[in-house]
Amino acid sequence: MAQTFIVKGSVVTNASDNDFGRAQFVRITATGDTTAVLEESNGSTVIGQVYLEDGDTVIIEKHPAEKITCPTSKASAVGSPRS
């Protein structure tokens, strides 16, 4: 199924404590089995996690100050077609 989204930033490989330019939406594609971690702005308080298998793609909605860590992945800031 095709996805429509607005590209808002560069691709980041293996994101670590990254707020993606304070983006509200971040698209992540796993390049191997991995766990994406959403963290508070302090980078140490975990809000939630999602497991991704190699090749899975998700779009995570977050608060602009929140950060994402996701080894073995490619990720970028995106926007909703409605935003």
Buried (B, 14 or more C-beta within 10 A) or exposed (E): EEEEBEEBBEEBEBBEEBBBEEBBBBBBBBBEEBBBBBBEBEBEEEEEEBEBEEEBEBEBEBEEEBBBBBBBBBBBBBBEEEE
